């Protein structure tokens, strides 16, 4: 099969899968098999960091954890939106242990500085939830010369996670959860052209590639840090401001089938707080509280262990160049 046929197959197989598994009605049918007791737990004394916590899935996750007594560090780009979300969460949950940190994950050096400062200031972090993400309509670079969405979705996640691993390892039952996207199912890992300098810039496909890279990072970290439970998940197709802005046509045509932010956040919350989630192998990909394959059937999206390690060493070398001394 030629590349075009294959990518067409991947895209239509993906859309069919999406229509049956990623929609609101798919969530409702999956939810019939959920164990409600899984989420009936107190999170008092546990410390959570959630990126992009002021809207959409991040905010719904922060609210669910706050209601269960967890301490939440909201990492957000926009101060006003973050403070407003924090006030709502405190008011609705009655939990005052909610803290706001202002950080733009696309500002690579600042991510390093933030991780270092956080480690100095706080003595525990049980959970890191990498939720923030961005889809760019056109190619743009940050101050460090990195393509902005790569800086935010991939490098930001890499540096934040890697920077906080020492603190996570010192804390009880640490977990790291990354919110990916079903879009990654149509992408095979690229180890070159990471900044999309070559070829046409298609923001949605670039984003899908980043989401594949997040899956690979999760799988690799799970192998190297066995005392932390890593997972990556697909929230389904969710009605969030990000989706409405980045993919207006998709949002418009699908809006009656999109999940609520709470439905999209359900598996994030389950992975973050349930005992059941911790019994699953680290490094797995989840959808609606179930481990699922990170590849479509027949799709040529598998990459070798060698390619994955090459990608990680490229990330490592690139990240180091921005590390504050």
Buried (B, 14 or more C-beta within 10 A) or exposed (E): EEEEEBBEBBEEBBEEBBBEBBBBEBBEEBEEEBEEEBBEBEBEEBBBBBBBBBBBBBBBBBBBBBBBBBBBBBBBBEEEBBBEBBEBBBEEBEBEBBBBBBBBBBBBBBBBBBBBEBBEEBEBBBBBBBBBBBBBEEBEBBEBEBBBBBBBBBBBBBBBBBBBBEBBEEBEEBBBBBBBBBBBBBBBBBBEEBBBEEEEBEBBBBBBBBBBBBBBBBBBBBBEBEEBBBBBBBBBBBBBEBBBEBBEEBBEEBEEBBBBBBBBBBBBBBBBBBEBBEEBEBBBBBBBBEBBEBBBEEBBBEBEEEBBBBBBEEBEEBBEEBBEE
